């Protein structure tokens, strides 16, 4: 019997107060990704059986005034918004654009520093190579704020650009909300900046600075100092001293700190300080219930618990369904053999509990590891869904004039560092697709070419 709990109206005065209404081991579900309170609870198996699609959204859970809220990425400023220089979290290729078949602009190793030239969308940044001045685009999740960067001013509200620090001076123009501005000088509480060819002063209280995110600062006279918050042109230290921001040489920012860019009647106000619960944006599963319609929930099953290890010989004896290895380090890879196993040394293989005893096609590319409809951005340690079934269904109906009865992944193979090829059974026909992990785009390909690729997708079939 499935577990279903529907909460009466008015019960959920706060999430904390209502916690006793819920059972452990069953997901809470919501009417939308933005709902402040859950609508009920149902067993994961039952929710999974009624699933209609998976959505990956840039919705973050945050805490304000001891209450939980959901914020879209564009509704909240993070430390990267006030950063001029940022550093890469991993090694990957920066591509020229998101249009068409993207080419590599330049390659970044882990901890390389680049200039953030533009925030293109919730997910994408334009960055510049400091050595070659080449520009390209990459995902914002691949970068962190660089500590030795003094940062920029980020306008959280529209503000006047005046020709002098005086509040009564002439207004040159209006700077819109969400504008990144380079600071050239401080005059008490005013900042001298440039905007659209104009130079003038703005109120430092109308912008968010890197100092607003700081937990530690490197001061020219006091060295590394722990700080509490910013006060105008200063930061307030834990010892209640004021240090001038102009004398700060480096920052350690709090990655879980955000500031509201919207005003909510019964929630955070404009520039309210938010505590980000999880730095990873929410990935929602959408199911359809007769009592509620479409509802949103998140999986509870862990994706990184290794409950069993086997040698390659033991896996071979079990029967290898699919396997693949990394091109750069051929001891790391994935094997599907009545369960999914990963290895870092090629000798012992750890079972990934998330996939239980299921067999799925696996493929390993330069930056992404795939198991069926799931992908890993950390070399097989954790997995997340990457296929939007509703989009694929629409693509099949438009491009092939065929309505799929179901989707079954038959085979997967790498087409390069950013692209894979997938063969699927739709119930009415088989189809071959390519998926670009950087552009998140799909294309329908001709029938599968069984000519072996340079890197075979079944690296251990000889055993």
Secondary structure, 3 states (H helix, E strand, C coil): CCCEEECCCCCCCCCCCCHHHCCCCCEEEECCCCCCCCCEEECHHHHHHCEEEEEECCEEEEEECCEEEEEEHHHEECHHHHCCEEEECCCEEEECCCCCCCCEEEEECCCCEEEEEEECCCCEEEEEECCCCCEEEEEHHHEEECCCCCCCEEECCCEEEECCCCCCCCEEEEECCCCEECEEEEECCEEEEEECCEEEEEEHHHEEEHHHHEEEEEECCCEEEEEEEEECCEEEECCCCEEEHHHEEEEEECCCEEEECCCCCCCCCCCCEEEECCCCCCEEEEEEECCCEEEEECCCCCCCCEEEEEEHHHHHHHCCCEEEECCCCCCCEEEECCCEEEECCCCEEEEEHHHCCCCCCEEECCCCEEECCEEECCCCCCCEECCCHHHHHHHHHHHCCCCCCCCEEEEEEECCCCEEEEEEECCCCEEEEEEECCCCEEEEECCCCCCCCCCCCCCCCCC
